[in-house]
């Protein structure tokens, strides 16, 4: 029987912190922040129910804003992802070198 090592699941507070820390991926123009936001948003959807009730009270969570940002983050990562290999760029005076 094979066992897999699994990291402990993040808490909802950790996921929200990650969402807040990486929500500025567009302003920072950071692919790594956008990818981290995608991960945190996915975890958020797993950990938070659409609605919740307890002893006669209920609460509904609208995840539309996070879903919109998740889609923007995915598009940002797709548009800005670079090849995993190293790239060499040669600049010349005639090519607009400043």
Secondary structure, DSSP 8 states (H G I E B T S, - for coil): -----------HHHHHHHHHHHTTHHHHT-HHHHHHHHHHHHHHHHHS-SEEEETTEEEE---HHHHHHHHHHHHHHHHH---SS-------GGGT--
